[in-house]
Amino acid sequence: MDHNIFGVITEMEQKFPIYVTSVGSWHNQEPMMREHGFPDFQWIQTLHGTGRLETGGKSYTVSQGQGMLLFPHEKHQYAPVREPWTLKWVTFNGAHMADMLASLHFHRSSVLNLTHPDITLSKMVSILSLLQMQNPLRGVECSALVYQLLLDLYLYTSRSEVRSKQQQAEQLAPAFHYIEENYNQPVSLQQLADRLGVTPQHTCLLFQQTLGIRPFAYITRYRLRKAKELLLQMMDMEVRDVARHVGYEDSSYFIKLFKQQEGVTPNHFRKIHR
């Protein structure tokens, strides 16, 4: 059964960073050609069948477990290849949408593979239900849901055969566990690589792809997190002892790192939190 529900966009909602403009589904998507694109961002997910998308001078096959993230005002066309091509979709916009998507590493229209298709589908079902209600604040709840959907796309999608962020994090799990167990002593890149069964160079690449930082930067942030916990749990513990407990023999260096990240010294951190 086809559904097409459009939101009533108020002036209040137009000021939101993100708001839903429509949501729906097609049992069998007909050929669509948009010479000047569409005015809003679109997430269109395949439930059954196969289609073909053409955008940006490229052609993509879109099957079950995949979806199309389409940017506004970009020429595109799509049509079924194996029918019925059954889709669910949601359209959205917002004053800062392009920046928000860029922060999630989405810069242009693309086809994405989903490792957990049901997660994004459930968000679209919830948005559809909300827009059918008479609740005057339904737009606020829909905004929250579409933001969660975008985070799901960040976590659970990938382009081509590249793994999703979630899958990359799962591969790094032994390294994370090793850091958690050994953050209070020296940790080498080789030790992390050995836990992962890859080279030190590939270990760095995995951290960069998954977290956007190098392994030692992650270790530093983890140590400083544990330091913050100790500073508040053990109020009588000297700063130099806190430093040793999280792997820093040089308390001056520890204080320097702490201030770089938190903007205050460890003692000042204690004062403003307790």
C-alpha positions as CSV (number, residue, x, y, z in Angstrom):
1,M,0.0,0.0,0.0
2,D,1.3,3.4,-1.0
3,H,1.6,6.2,1.6
4,N,2.4,9.9,1.1
5,I,2.3,12.1,4.2
6,F,3.5,15.7,4.1
7,G,4.4,17.7,7.2
8,V,2.9,21.1,8.1
9,I,6.1,23.1,8.4
10,T,5.7,26.0,10.9
11,E,7.9,29.0,11.2
12,M,9.2,27.5,14.4
13,E,10.2,24.3,12.7
14,Q,11.9,26.1,9.8
15,K,14.4,27.4,12.3
16,F,15.3,23.9,13.4
17,P,18.6,22.5,12.3
18,I,16.6,19.7,10.7
19,Y,12.9,19.1,10.0
20,V,10.8,16.6,8.1
21,T,9.0,17.7,5.0
22,S,7.4,14.3,3.9
23,V,7.5,10.6,4.4
24,G,6.0,7.7,2.5
25,S,6.3,4.5,0.5
26,W,5.7,3.1,-3.0
27,H,4.8,-0.5,-3.6
28,N,6.3,-0.2,-7.1
29,Q,8.3,3.0,-7.8
30,E,7.6,4.4,-11.3
31,P,10.4,6.0,-13.3
32,M,11.3,9.4,-11.9
33,M,13.3,12.1,-13.7
34,R,14.2,15.4,-12.1
35,E,16.1,17.7,-14.4
36,H,16.6,20.2,-11.6
37,G,16.6,17.9,-8.7
38,F,14.3,18.0,-5.7
39,P,14.1,20.9,-3.2
40,D,14.8,18.8,-0.1
41,F,17.3,16.1,1.0
42,Q,16.0,12.5,0.5
43,W,16.6,9.2,2.0
44,I,15.0,6.5,-0.2
45,Q,15.5,2.9,0.9
46,T,14.7,-0.3,-1.1
47,L,12.6,-3.0,0.5
48,H,12.2,-5.3,-2.5
49,G,13.2,-5.4,-6.1
50,T,16.0,-3.5,-7.8
51,G,16.3,0.0,-9.3
52,R,18.9,2.1,-11.0
53,L,19.9,5.6,-10.0
54,E,21.7,8.1,-12.3
55,T,23.2,11.2,-10.7
56,G,26.4,13.1,-11.0
57,G,27.3,11.5,-14.3
58,K,27.3,8.0,-12.7
59,S,24.9,5.0,-12.6
60,Y,24.2,2.9,-9.6
61,T,22.2,-0.2,-8.9
62,V,20.0,0.0,-5.8
63,S,18.7,-3.3,-4.3
64,Q,17.3,-4.6,-1.0
65,G,19.6,-3.5,1.8
66,Q,20.6,-0.3,0.0
67,G,19.3,3.2,-0.1
68,M,19.8,6.5,-1.9
69,L,20.8,9.6,0.0
70,L,20.0,12.5,-2.4
71,F,21.0,16.1,-2.0
72,P,18.7,19.0,-3.1
73,H,18.8,20.6,-6.5
74,E,21.0,17.8,-8.0
75,K,19.8,16.4,-11.3
76,H,18.9,12.8,-11.0
77,Q,16.7,10.0,-12.3
78,Y,15.8,6.5,-11.1
79,A,13.7,3.7,-12.4
80,P,12.9,0.1,-11.6
81,V,15.0,-2.7,-13.0
82,R,13.4,-5.7,-11.3
83,E,9.8,-5.1,-10.3
84,P,8.1,-4.4,-8.0
85,W,10.7,-2.0,-6.8
86,T,9.3,-1.2,-3.3
87,L,10.6,1.8,-1.5
88,K,10.2,3.8,1.8
89,W,11.4,7.4,1.8
90,V,11.7,10.4,4.0
91,T,12.5,14.0,2.9
92,F,14.0,16.6,5.2
93,N,15.7,20.0,5.2
94,G,17.1,22.5,7.6
95,A,19.2,25.7,7.8
96,H,22.4,23.8,8.5
97,M,21.7,20.4,6.9
98,A,24.6,20.5,4.5
99,D,27.1,21.2,7.3
100,M,25.5,18.6,9.5
101,L,25.8,15.9,6.8
102,A,29.3,17.0,6.0
103,S,30.2,16.4,9.6
104,L,29.0,12.9,9.1
105,H,31.1,12.6,6.0
106,F,28.1,12.8,3.5
107,H,29.0,15.4,0.9
108,R,27.0,14.4,-2.2
109,S,24.3,12.2,-3.5
110,S,25.2,8.5,-3.2
111,V,24.0,4.9,-2.8
112,L,24.7,3.4,0.6
113,N,24.8,-0.2,1.8
114,L,23.1,-0.9,5.1
115,T,24.3,-3.5,7.6
116,H,21.1,-3.1,9.6
117,P,18.3,-2.1,7.3
118,D,15.5,-2.5,9.9
119,I,17.0,0.2,12.1
120,T,16.5,3.0,9.5
121,L,13.2,1.5,8.4
122,S,11.8,1.6,11.9
123,K,12.7,5.4,12.1
124,M,10.7,6.0,8.9
125,V,7.7,4.0,10.2
126,S,7.8,6.1,13.4
127,I,8.0,9.4,11.5
128,L,5.0,8.3,9.3
129,S,3.0,7.5,12.4
130,L,3.8,10.8,14.1
131,L,2.9,12.9,11.0
132,Q,-0.6,11.2,11.0
133,M,-1.2,12.3,14.6
134,Q,-2.9,15.5,15.6
135,N,-0.2,16.4,18.1
136,P,0.8,20.0,17.4
137,L,4.4,19.2,18.4
138,R,4.8,16.2,16.1
139,G,7.2,18.2,14.0
140,V,9.6,18.4,17.0
141,E,9.5,14.7,17.6
142,C,10.0,14.0,13.8
143,S,13.1,16.3,13.8
144,A,14.6,14.2,16.6
145,L,13.8,11.0,14.7
146,V,15.3,12.1,11.4
147,Y,18.4,13.2,13.3
148,Q,18.7,9.7,14.8
149,L,18.2,8.3,11.3
150,L,21.1,10.3,10.0
151,L,23.3,9.0,12.8
152,D,22.1,5.5,11.9
153,L,23.3,6.2,8.3
154,Y,26.7,7.3,9.7
155,L,27.0,4.1,11.8
156,Y,25.4,1.4,9.7
157,T,26.1,2.3,6.1
158,S,29.0,2.1,3.7
159,R,29.7,3.0,0.1
160,S,30.5,0.0,-2.2
161,E,32.3,-2.7,-0.3
162,V,33.8,-0.5,2.3
163,R,32.7,-1.5,5.8
164,S,30.4,0.6,7.9
165,K,31.6,2.5,11.0
166,Q,30.0,-0.1,13.2
167,Q,31.9,-2.9,11.5
168,Q,35.2,-1.0,11.7
169,A,34.6,-0.4,15.4
170,E,33.9,-4.1,15.9
171,Q,37.3,-4.9,14.3
172,L,39.0,-2.5,16.6
173,A,37.3,-4.0,19.7
174,P,40.4,-6.0,20.8
175,A,42.5,-2.8,20.7
176,F,40.0,-0.9,22.7
177,H,39.9,-3.7,25.3
178,Y,43.7,-3.7,25.5
179,I,43.8,0.0,26.1
180,E,41.1,-0.2,28.8
181,E,43.1,-2.9,30.6
182,N,46.5,-1.3,30.2
183,Y,46.0,2.5,30.0
184,N,48.0,2.9,33.2
185,Q,51.2,1.6,31.6
186,P,53.1,2.2,28.3
187,V,51.1,1.0,25.3
188,S,52.9,0.6,22.0
189,L,51.5,0.7,18.4
190,Q,52.9,-2.8,17.9
191,Q,51.0,-4.2,20.9
192,L,47.8,-2.8,19.5
193,A,48.6,-4.2,16.0
194,D,49.3,-7.6,17.5
195,R,45.9,-7.7,19.1
196,L,44.2,-6.9,15.8
197,G,46.4,-9.2,13.7
198,V,47.4,-6.4,11.3
199,T,50.4,-4.2,10.7
200,P,51.0,-1.0,12.8
201,Q,50.4,1.0,9.6
202,H,47.0,-0.6,9.1
203,T,46.2,-0.1,12.8
204,C,46.7,3.6,12.3
205,L,44.5,3.5,9.2
206,L,41.7,1.7,11.1
207,F,41.7,4.3,13.9
208,Q,41.7,7.2,11.4
209,Q,38.8,5.7,9.4
210,T,36.7,4.8,12.5
211,L,37.5,7.6,14.9
212,G,39.2,10.3,12.9
213,I,42.3,10.2,15.2
214,R,45.5,8.3,15.6
215,P,45.8,5.5,18.2
216,F,48.0,7.5,20.6
217,A,45.5,10.4,20.5
218,Y,42.8,7.9,21.5
219,I,45.0,6.5,24.3
220,T,45.6,10.1,25.6
221,R,41.9,10.9,25.6
222,Y,41.1,7.6,27.3
223,R,43.7,8.3,30.0
224,L,42.4,11.8,30.6
225,R,38.9,10.5,30.9
226,K,40.1,8.1,33.7
227,A,42.0,11.0,35.2
228,K,38.8,13.1,35.4
229,E,37.1,10.2,37.2
230,L,39.9,9.9,39.7
231,L,40.1,13.6,40.4
232,L,36.4,13.6,41.5
233,Q,36.3,10.2,43.1
234,M,39.6,10.6,45.1
235,M,39.5,14.2,46.3
236,D,42.5,13.8,48.6
237,M,44.7,12.2,45.9
238,E,47.5,14.5,44.7
239,V,47.6,15.4,41.0
240,R,51.0,13.8,40.6
241,D,49.5,10.5,41.9
242,V,46.5,10.8,39.6
243,A,49.0,11.2,36.7
244,R,50.8,8.0,37.7
245,H,47.6,6.1,38.0
246,V,46.7,6.9,34.4
247,G,50.1,6.2,32.9
248,Y,52.1,9.5,33.2
249,E,55.3,9.6,35.4
250,D,55.8,13.2,34.5
251,S,53.1,15.2,36.3
252,S,54.0,18.4,34.4
253,Y,53.4,16.8,31.1
254,F,50.1,15.3,32.4
255,I,49.0,18.8,33.5
256,K,49.9,20.2,30.1
257,L,47.9,17.5,28.3
258,F,45.0,17.9,30.7
259,K,44.8,21.7,30.1
260,Q,45.1,21.3,26.4
261,Q,42.0,19.1,26.3
262,E,39.9,20.5,29.1
263,G,41.0,24.2,29.0
264,V,41.7,24.1,32.8
265,T,44.2,22.5,35.1
266,P,43.4,19.3,37.1
267,N,43.0,21.3,40.3
268,H,40.7,23.9,38.6
269,F,38.7,21.0,37.2
270,R,38.1,19.7,40.7
271,K,36.9,23.1,41.9
272,I,34.4,23.6,39.2
273,H,32.9,20.1,39.5
274,R,32.9,19.7,43.3
